[in-house]
Amino acid sequence: MNKEALQFRLCGNGDVFILREQIMINNMIVEEKQPRETFFSIYDDSSYYGILLPIESINDELLRLDVEIILKLQNIMGNVYYEKISLEFTRDKKCKLWTLHKKNNSFSKKMQL
């Protein structure tokens, strides 16, 4: 796994397939894809999902990034649902490094991608 990737344990009470991934930064879709054959088991403690944020084109003057990662998931019973990972990053004016300020996960059966 790339050490610069954001790494997440997928939440839930069962094994899941990732059907779709969407990344929004400051309310703009910057990436959308359908991972192929991506499966996560709750029984594998080393099973992390890594995401590289495409921030190359982000304005250097911004001091805050609001990131939403929406994953369309399907469990082994065939139920489809969505996990939304909301992240807020802030940046110090002097050192220009991004720091995770807030994180929140939510689940829904009705979210759309």
PEZI-V45869 format. One record per residue. N is the residue number from 1. RES is the residue in one letter. PSI is psi in radians with two decimals (* if undefined). OMEGA is omega in whole degrees, 0 to 359 (none if undefined). NEAR is the number of other C-alpha atoms within 12 Angstrom. Layout:
n=N res=RES psi=PSI omega=OMEGA near=NEAR
n=N res=RES psi=PSI omega=OMEGA near=NEAR
This chain:
n=1 res=M psi=2.41 omega=177 near=14
n=2 res=N psi=2.25 omega=184 near=12
n=3 res=K psi=-0.16 omega=176 near=9
n=4 res=E psi=-0.07 omega=179 near=11
n=5 res=A psi=2.54 omega=170 near=15
n=6 res=L psi=2.23 omega=184 near=20
n=7 res=Q psi=2.34 omega=181 near=19
n=8 res=F psi=2.50 omega=164 near=25
n=9 res=R psi=2.24 omega=178 near=24
n=10 res=L psi=2.28 omega=184 near=37
n=11 res=C psi=2.77 omega=177 near=27
n=12 res=G psi=3.11 omega=183 near=22
n=13 res=N psi=0.39 omega=179 near=14
n=14 res=G psi=3.01 omega=177 near=20
n=15 res=D psi=2.55 omega=183 near=24
n=16 res=V psi=2.69 omega=169 near=32
n=17 res=F psi=2.45 omega=173 near=31
n=18 res=I psi=2.11 omega=182 near=30
n=19 res=L psi=-0.54 omega=184 near=28
n=20 res=R psi=2.59 omega=178 near=27
n=21 res=E psi=2.34 omega=176 near=31
n=22 res=Q psi=2.35 omega=178 near=34
n=23 res=I psi=2.20 omega=176 near=31
n=24 res=M psi=2.34 omega=175 near=27
n=25 res=I psi=2.15 omega=182 near=30
n=26 res=N psi=0.83 omega=176 near=22
n=27 res=N psi=0.29 omega=177 near=15
n=28 res=M psi=2.30 omega=177 near=18
n=29 res=I psi=2.12 omega=180 near=21
n=30 res=V psi=-0.28 omega=178 near=22
n=31 res=E psi=2.46 omega=177 near=24
n=32 res=E psi=2.25 omega=182 near=23
n=33 res=K psi=2.88 omega=176 near=20
n=34 res=Q psi=1.71 omega=178 near=19
n=35 res=P psi=2.48 omega=181 near=19
n=36 res=R psi=2.22 omega=174 near=11
n=37 res=E psi=0.83 omega=179 near=13
n=38 res=T psi=1.98 omega=186 near=25
n=39 res=F psi=2.42 omega=177 near=23
n=40 res=F psi=2.33 omega=179 near=28
n=41 res=S psi=2.40 omega=177 near=23
n=42 res=I psi=-0.21 omega=182 near=20
n=43 res=Y psi=-0.05 omega=180 near=17
n=44 res=D psi=1.81 omega=182 near=13
n=45 res=D psi=-0.29 omega=181 near=12
n=46 res=S psi=0.22 omega=184 near=15
n=47 res=S psi=1.73 omega=179 near=20
n=48 res=Y psi=2.59 omega=176 near=22
n=49 res=Y psi=2.19 omega=182 near=27
n=50 res=G psi=2.39 omega=180 near=21
n=51 res=I psi=2.22 omega=172 near=29
n=52 res=L psi=2.12 omega=179 near=20
n=53 res=L psi=2.23 omega=179 near=29
n=54 res=P psi=1.45 omega=184 near=21
n=55 res=I psi=0.23 omega=181 near=24
n=56 res=E psi=-0.63 omega=184 near=10
n=57 res=S psi=0.15 omega=180 near=11
n=58 res=I psi=2.39 omega=178 near=17
n=59 res=N psi=2.23 omega=181 near=14
n=60 res=D psi=-0.29 omega=182 near=18
n=61 res=E psi=-0.22 omega=180 near=14
n=62 res=L psi=2.45 omega=179 near=20
n=63 res=L psi=-0.02 omega=180 near=23
n=64 res=R psi=2.42 omega=174 near=25
n=65 res=L psi=2.24 omega=173 near=30
n=66 res=D psi=2.03 omega=185 near=31
n=67 res=V psi=2.32 omega=172 near=35
n=68 res=E psi=2.19 omega=176 near=33
n=69 res=I psi=2.05 omega=181 near=41
n=70 res=I psi=2.16 omega=180 near=36
n=71 res=L psi=2.24 omega=172 near=41
n=72 res=K psi=2.09 omega=187 near=34
n=73 res=L psi=2.66 omega=174 near=38
n=74 res=Q psi=2.19 omega=179 near=26
n=75 res=N psi=3.05 omega=185 near=25
n=76 res=I psi=-0.17 omega=175 near=19
n=77 res=M psi=-0.10 omega=178 near=13
n=78 res=G psi=-0.02 omega=179 near=13
n=79 res=N psi=2.31 omega=179 near=19
n=80 res=V psi=2.34 omega=177 near=23
n=81 res=Y psi=3.04 omega=184 near=29
n=82 res=Y psi=2.45 omega=172 near=32
n=83 res=E psi=2.22 omega=177 near=34
n=84 res=K psi=2.17 omega=178 near=32
n=85 res=I psi=1.98 omega=180 near=32
n=86 res=S psi=2.23 omega=182 near=27
n=87 res=L psi=2.46 omega=173 near=29
n=88 res=E psi=2.12 omega=178 near=23
n=89 res=F psi=2.48 omega=174 near=25
n=90 res=T psi=2.72 omega=182 near=21
n=91 res=R psi=2.35 omega=176 near=21
n=92 res=D psi=2.36 omega=182 near=17
n=93 res=K psi=-0.58 omega=185 near=14
n=94 res=K psi=-0.92 omega=187 near=10
n=95 res=C psi=-0.22 omega=175 near=11
n=96 res=K psi=0.33 omega=177 near=16
n=97 res=L psi=2.44 omega=179 near=16
n=98 res=W psi=2.42 omega=178 near=22
n=99 res=T psi=2.35 omega=176 near=19
n=100 res=L psi=2.11 omega=183 near=20
n=101 res=H psi=-0.71 omega=180 near=18
n=102 res=K psi=2.63 omega=176 near=17
n=103 res=K psi=2.43 omega=178 near=18
n=104 res=N psi=2.43 omega=175 near=20
n=105 res=N psi=2.47 omega=174 near=22
n=106 res=S psi=2.77 omega=182 near=22
n=107 res=F psi=2.58 omega=179 near=23
n=108 res=S psi=2.66 omega=172 near=18
n=109 res=K psi=-0.09 omega=188 near=17
n=110 res=K psi=-0.01 omega=180 near=14
n=111 res=M psi=2.65 omega=180 near=17
n=112 res=Q psi=2.58 omega=173 near=18
n=113 res=L psi=* omega=none near=25
